[in-house]
Amino acid sequence: MIEAIAGAIRGDRPPPGPPPAAGDSPGARVMTEALAAAVDLVAGKRPGDAGAALRRPPLRARFRDALDETVGGRLARIFALRLMISMGVATLVSQEFALQRSYWVMLTVAIVLRPDFGSVFARALQRGIGTVVGAVAGALIIAVVPGGPWLLLPCAALAGLLPYGQVRNWGLFSTFLTPLVVILIDLLQRAGWVLALDRLIDTLLGCAIVLLVGYAPWPSSWHAHLPAQLAAVLDSVARYTEAALPGMPGRSSLRRQTYRALSDLRTEFQRTMAEPRPASRPAARLWPAVLGVEQLMDTLITAGVRSEVSGQRPPEADVHRLAAALREMAAAVRDGRVPADRPLQARPDLQPVADGLAAVRRALAGEQAA
């Protein structure tokens, strides 16, 4: 049937007739209704009540969804603000000081403070040290190697070393990149070793702006509160549980909020893992719990869809018991305690959710005991 619908679209032909019933199970009924809605859509018919899922949502709902996707989470907004302020300071510095190539300052700030949520401190430090070594190497190459085509030989060697430096660390990459840039510019406009000095000054200025403006004044950039963020995510999952399983309105918004909180938590974890070992070692022990919460959220969504399709909602008492267990774990994480080991007896349709809760509890107990 799907191939017939695709052939009708490809050949601009009328679609096939309504699909036959695939079975009596809830999944088979949903599949049949979806195929029938696809046939109506290709035929240009307005979907009926059975195809209500294909209706265009209201303008207000679409605007809210677009705004949620554009604004992003709290960490993304803070990082964008840090980058904006740092670029503004770099622009002012470039205008106030008589720099030969002031754009290198802003370029350094943008590269070091790029929004990949890695360790800004490590990037700035490695970029500065690598630029110092690379600038000295570039000045020596320009002073020793005759100008013209002979400069292509060290240029080719440095270009070949760039992939190796990129996979190692930022310092080694900058060590190879700086003399390469200096040589390429010197090929076009002979400036001598002064060009390497300009590159060094501009890069160090950019790294200083990043550390003093985009890193040090922001406590969230060098001090992560991963347990508090994990507790907030668990509370958000509990709220979604109370809305999704009974099929209450507003569950889609809660799902987006919870996934945004999970994204912020994962981002903060990845950033902390890139920091020096005193900060990254405790975060590494927390990683199994983060994975467990993500898997638990996927299990909750699956259980909510299954109950909505089958029309069999779980009892409110069971839902409240699951949410209470999540909030209890959140309180334990927030207080630095080991979560209490209380096995949950759940119905067969909620047993995967209970198993996911138990997996998160085990991960948290292992993290606290480590």
VENBELJO-V221312 format. One record per backbone hydrogen bond with DSSP energy under -1.0 kcal/mol. CO is the residue of the C=O (numbers start at 0). NH is the residue of the N-H. If there is no record, write none. Layout:
CO_NH ; CO_NH
//
This chain:
0_4 ; 1_5 ; 2_6 ; 3_7 ; 4_8 ; 5_9 ; 6_10 ; 7_12 ; 24_28 ; 25_29 ; 26_30 ; 27_31 ; 28_32 ; 29_33 ; 30_34 ; 31_35 ; 32_36 ; 33_37 ; 34_38 ; 35_39 ; 36_40 ; 37_41 ; 38_42 ; 39_44 ; 48_51 ; 50_53 ; 51_54 ; 57_61 ; 58_62 ; 59_63 ; 60_64 ; 61_65 ; 62_66 ; 63_67 ; 64_68 ; 65_69 ; 66_70 ; 67_71 ; 72_76 ; 73_77 ; 74_78 ; 75_79 ; 76_80 ; 77_81 ; 78_82 ; 79_83 ; 80_84 ; 81_85 ; 82_86 ; 83_87 ; 84_88 ; 85_89 ; 86_90 ; 87_91 ; 88_92 ; 89_93 ; 90_94 ; 91_95 ; 92_96 ; 96_98 ; 100_103 ; 101_104 ; 101_105 ; 102_106 ; 103_107 ; 104_108 ; 105_109 ; 106_110 ; 107_111 ; 108_112 ; 110_113 ; 113_115 ; 118_122 ; 119_123 ; 120_124 ; 121_125 ; 122_126 ; 123_127 ; 124_128 ; 125_129 ; 126_130 ; 127_131 ; 128_132 ; 129_133 ; 130_134 ; 131_135 ; 132_136 ; 133_137 ; 134_138 ; 135_139 ; 136_140 ; 137_141 ; 138_142 ; 139_143 ; 140_144 ; 147_150 ; 148_151 ; 149_152 ; 150_154 ; 151_155 ; 152_156 ; 153_157 ; 154_158 ; 155_159 ; 156_160 ; 160_164 ; 161_165 ; 162_166 ; 164_168 ; 168_172 ; 169_173 ; 170_174 ; 171_175 ; 172_176 ; 173_177 ; 175_179 ; 176_180 ; 177_181 ; 178_182 ; 179_183 ; 180_184 ; 181_185 ; 182_186 ; 183_187 ; 184_188 ; 191_194 ; 192_196 ; 193_197 ; 194_198 ; 195_199 ; 196_200 ; 197_201 ; 198_202 ; 199_203 ; 200_204 ; 201_205 ; 202_206 ; 203_207 ; 204_208 ; 205_209 ; 206_210 ; 207_211 ; 208_212 ; 208_213 ; 210_215 ; 214_217 ; 217_220 ; 218_222 ; 224_228 ; 225_229 ; 226_230 ; 227_231 ; 228_232 ; 229_233 ; 230_234 ; 231_235 ; 232_236 ; 233_237 ; 234_238 ; 235_239 ; 236_240 ; 237_241 ; 239_243 ; 240_244 ; 242_247 ; 249_253 ; 250_254 ; 251_255 ; 252_256 ; 253_257 ; 254_258 ; 255_259 ; 256_260 ; 257_261 ; 258_262 ; 259_263 ; 260_264 ; 261_265 ; 262_266 ; 263_267 ; 264_268 ; 265_269 ; 266_270 ; 267_271 ; 268_272 ; 271_274 ; 275_278 ; 275_279 ; 276_280 ; 279_283 ; 280_284 ; 285_289 ; 286_290 ; 287_291 ; 288_292 ; 289_293 ; 290_294 ; 291_295 ; 292_296 ; 293_297 ; 294_298 ; 295_299 ; 296_300 ; 297_301 ; 298_302 ; 299_303 ; 300_304 ; 301_305 ; 302_306 ; 303_307 ; 304_308 ; 305_309 ; 306_310 ; 314_318 ; 315_319 ; 316_320 ; 317_321 ; 318_322 ; 319_323 ; 320_324 ; 321_325 ; 322_326 ; 323_327 ; 324_328 ; 325_329 ; 326_330 ; 327_331 ; 328_332 ; 329_333 ; 330_334 ; 331_336 ; 339_341 ; 346_349 ; 349_353 ; 350_354 ; 351_355 ; 352_356 ; 353_357 ; 354_358 ; 355_359 ; 356_360 ; 357_361 ; 358_362 ; 359_363 ; 360_364 ; 361_365 ; 362_366 ; 363_367 ; 364_368 ; 365_369
//
